[in-house]
Amino acid sequence: MAKDIKFSADARASMMRGVDILADTVKVTLGL
């Protein structure tokens, strides 16, 4: 059970990192 909780926390962290990278890419593309 603890492993499942850790996995979802890791997955959420990776997803947030991906969203941040995507946002940075969009900002650079738009010249903001």
Distance bins in CASP14 RR format, pairs under 12 A and 6 or more apart:
PFRMAT RR
TARGET T0000
AUTHOR 0000-0000-0000
RMODE 2
METHOD distances of the structure
MODEL  1
1 7 0 0 0 0 0 1 0 0 0 0 0
1 8 0 0 0 0 0 1 0 0 0 0 0
2 8 0 0 0 0 0 1 0 0 0 0 0
2 9 0 0 0 0 0 1 0 0 0 0 0
3 9 0 0 0 0 0 1 0 0 0 0 0
3 10 0 0 0 0 0 1 0 0 0 0 0
4 10 0 0 0 0 0 1 0 0 0 0 0
4 11 0 0 0 0 0 1 0 0 0 0 0
5 11 0 0 0 0 0 1 0 0 0 0 0
5 12 0 0 0 0 0 1 0 0 0 0 0
6 12 0 0 0 0 0 1 0 0 0 0 0
6 13 0 0 0 0 0 1 0 0 0 0 0
7 13 0 0 0 0 0 1 0 0 0 0 0
7 14 0 0 0 0 0 1 0 0 0 0 0
8 14 0 0 0 0 0 1 0 0 0 0 0
8 15 0 0 0 0 0 1 0 0 0 0 0
9 15 0 0 0 0 0 1 0 0 0 0 0
9 16 0 0 0 0 0 1 0 0 0 0 0
10 16 0 0 0 0 0 1 0 0 0 0 0
10 17 0 0 0 0 0 1 0 0 0 0 0
11 17 0 0 0 0 0 1 0 0 0 0 0
11 18 0 0 0 0 0 1 0 0 0 0 0
12 18 0 0 0 0 0 1 0 0 0 0 0
12 19 0 0 0 0 0 1 0 0 0 0 0
13 19 0 0 0 0 0 1 0 0 0 0 0
13 20 0 0 0 0 0 1 0 0 0 0 0
14 20 0 0 0 0 0 1 0 0 0 0 0
14 21 0 0 0 0 0 1 0 0 0 0 0
15 21 0 0 0 0 0 1 0 0 0 0 0
15 22 0 0 0 0 0 1 0 0 0 0 0
16 22 0 0 0 0 0 1 0 0 0 0 0
16 23 0 0 0 0 0 1 0 0 0 0 0
17 23 0 0 0 0 0 1 0 0 0 0 0
17 24 0 0 0 0 0 1 0 0 0 0 0
18 24 0 0 0 0 1 0 0 0 0 0 0
18 25 0 0 0 0 1 0 0 0 0 0 0
18 26 0 0 0 0 0 1 0 0 0 0 0
19 25 0 0 0 0 0 1 0 0 0 0 0
19 26 0 0 0 0 0 1 0 0 0 0 0
20 26 0 0 0 0 0 1 0 0 0 0 0
20 27 0 0 0 0 0 1 0 0 0 0 0
21 27 0 0 0 0 0 1 0 0 0 0 0
21 28 0 0 0 0 0 1 0 0 0 0 0
22 28 0 0 0 0 0 1 0 0 0 0 0
22 29 0 0 0 0 0 1 0 0 0 0 0
23 29 0 0 0 0 0 1 0 0 0 0 0
23 30 0 0 0 0 0 1 0 0 0 0 0
23 32 0 0 0 0 0 1 0 0 0 0 0
24 30 0 0 0 0 0 1 0 0 0 0 0
24 31 0 0 0 0 0 1 0 0 0 0 0
24 32 0 0 0 0 0 1 0 0 0 0 0
25 31 0 0 0 0 0 1 0 0 0 0 0
25 32 0 0 0 0 0 1 0 0 0 0 0
26 32 0 0 0 0 1 0 0 0 0 0 0
END
